[in-house]
Amino acid sequence: MDKKQAEVRALSVLIWLVGNEELLPVFLGATGASESDLRARAGESEFLGSVLDFVMMDDAWVMAYCDGEGLPYDTLMRARQALPGGADVNWT
């Protein structure tokens, strides 16, 4: 997945997140972002990476999104890897 495809996928996740009345307040509380931040920063790769990071904290959230879109469960991980800060960590 290239960066542009990852941004499109992450934007789709953000739209899904905004439509989720139970999960959106959790995201806003965890990140400190406001609803106006969502609109203002939706085009920023770094912000979109943080959206993916948040959703990937819980397998149930990943599964809910991917099942709704008919996508493999590793799609969000692959998208995250293509965005800034998403490269695999190498500790050696």
Secondary structure as GFF3:
##gff-version 3
##sequence-region A 1 92
A	DSSP	alpha_helix	3	18	.	.	.	ID=ss1
A	DSSP	alpha_helix	23	31	.	.	.	ID=ss2
A	DSSP	alpha_helix	35	41	.	.	.	ID=ss3
A	DSSP	alpha_helix	45	55	.	.	.	ID=ss4
A	DSSP	alpha_helix	59	69	.	.	.	ID=ss5
A	DSSP	alpha_helix	75	82	.	.	.	ID=ss6
###
